[in-house]
C-alpha cells in the first residue's frame, strides 16, 4: 500500500506541477492546471489523501479530500 501523502498542484516554470507534501521534486509537470489537477486527483484518490490546489499566486484556492473524511466533521 502506498504511503498517504497529500498532493499539491502548484505553479511551475514550465506550467503546473503535482508535488507530494514535503516533497522536494514534482512527481509530474503539465502544461495546464487542469491536466495537473486530473493527475493529482488520480494520485490522491489512490492514496486516500487530500488534493490541495494552489492558484498562480501560490495561495490555496481549493481542497479535495479522498478517503476517510469524518462526517459530520468534529468541532
Secondary structure, DSSP 8 states (H G I E B T S, - for coil): ------EEEEEETTEEEEEETT-SSEEEEESSHHHHHHHHHHHHHHHT-EEEEE-TTS-EEEEEE-S---SS---
